[in-house]
Amino acid sequence: MKEFVINEFLSLKLENGITNIYVNDKKILRCKAVLIEILIEDLNYYDFESIDEYIDKYKKAKDETKEKAKKIPLSNI
């Protein structure tokens, strides 16, 4: 097992070919990676405390857009 210590609280360990994140020697399973395109305008417009808060707002806006699209009459197309 290979280990990369970032600081006294955070480390990465390569276990069975998979990189795992540890905080205070406790393995983190909740979220290993988030790949999302964040527009500069969004960063300036919103005040986010965490990436989780941004993702929640992004999902809500995405769901609202889908609901609005369902209401567009197809006869106008």
N, C-alpha and C positions, 0 to 999 in steps of 0.2 A: 504494500500500500504506500503510495506517494502522498505527501502532505505539503501544502503550501500555506504557511501562516501569514496572514495579512497584518493582523495586530493581535493584541492579547485576547480579543473577543471573537475574532472572525478568522476562520480557516477553511480551506478547500482540501478535500481528500479524494483521491482517485481510488475507487473501490470497485473491483470487478469491471473495469473499463468505463465506469460512470463517475463523473465528478459530482460529489455531494458537498453541500454547504453546511458548515457547523458554526453555531453561535454559542459561545460559552460551553464548548464541547458537546452541544446538543444538536443533533441532526435536524435540519429544517426540511420539512416535507411539503409545506403549503405551496410555495411558489418558487420555482427554480429559475424561470425566465419569463419575461414578458417582451414580446416583439410587437411594437405598435408605433405607428408614425404619428408624432405629435407636431402639429403645425405651430410655427412660431407665433402666429396670431393667437392661438389658444393659450399658449404659455403666458402671453402678455395680458390676455383678457381675464383669465381665471386665476384665482389664488389657491393652489393645491397644496395640501399638507403632505400627501403621499401619492405614489403612482396608483395605489388601489383606489383612491378617491377619484383620480382622473379616469380610470377604467370604468368605474361605476357611472360617472357622468357621460362617458362616451357610449356605453351600452344603452343608457336611457335615451340618449339622443338618437341612436341607431334604431331602437325599437319604435320611437315616436315617428321617425321618418317612414318606417315600414308600414305603420298603421295609416299614415296619411296617404301613402301610395295606394293602399287598398281602396281608398275612397274616391280615387280619380276615375270618372266615368270613361270607359273604353270607347264609347261611341264617338268621342271627340278626337280620337286618334286616326 
